[in-house]
Amino acid sequence: MGTDTPTNGKPIASGDEKVTLSPAEVIDTKHVVGPGVVLLVLSWIITLYTLWQMVEMHEMVPGKRFDRYHELGQHAFGEKLGLWIVVPQQLICEVGVDIVYMVTGGKSLQKIHDLVCHQNCKQMKTTYFIMIFASVHFVLSHLPNFNTISGISLAAAIMSLR
């Protein structure tokens, strides 16, 4: 009775369907993988080159050691410009690592919560677990030395194994 249409007589958009697309659906991945791999390899080459520079220039000037990237940047580009070139790159890298660390820790806490509480516990957002993880690490960062957190380091190492 007229149900030979592609939607079998149902309306095309009833409001229940998800209308948005994910980035993976929008971007054709075969065009993204090549440049992504090239950038990853380029980043790896730049990292190895700067590491080689640090090793070679460790004691380039007699009596002065370049143990940190900002010291090497200051020697190469001058006192002020060296800091303006090196420090933002280091901050971007550090913030990125911190974000990945917090998200991974929060998701691990959520996984433990889901394993321990099958049906009796209320579901919580991943954001809350990330905040719990960050709060615990904020408190731990104020301990006087690493000897006081050796048990926590062992627990963290065990939790990181999946």
Residue, then its C-alpha position, 0 to 999 in steps of 0.5 A: m500500500g504505498t510502502d515501497t518508498p525508501t523510508n517504508g512510509k515512515p517520516i524522514a525526520s521525526g525528531d528522534e534521530k541524531v542529526t549531527l555528524s561526527p568529524a570522522e563521518v564528515i572528513d574522508t579519512k583516506h585523505v587525512v591519514g597521509p598528512g597525519v603520518v607525515l606530520l607525526v614523522l616530521s615531529w619525531i625527526i624534529t624531536l630527535y634533531t633537538l635532542w642531538q643539538m642538546v647533546e652536541m651543545h651541552e658544553m659548547v661554551p667552555g665553563k657553561r653547560f646547556d642543560r635545559y632547552h630554554e638555556l640553549g634557546q637563549h644562547a642561540f637567539g639571545e636572552k629575551l627572544g630565546l625565552w619567547i621562542v622556547v617557553p611557549q612550545q614547552l608550555i604547549c607540550e606540558v599542558g597537552v601531556d597534563i590534559v592527557y594524563m588527567v583524562t586517562g586517570g579519570k577514565s581509569l577511575q570510572k572503569i574501576h567504579d563501573l567494575v566495582c558497582h554493577q547495578n547499585c551505584k548511580q552513573m556519574k559523568t567522566t568529568y566528575f571522575i577527572m575532577i576527583f583524579a585531579s583533586v587527589h593529585f593536587v593534594l598529593s603534590h603538596l606532600p614533602n617528598f616521594n617517600t610518602i607516596s610510594g604506596i600510591s605510586l605502586a597503586a597507580a602503576i597497577m591501575s595503569l595496566r589494562 
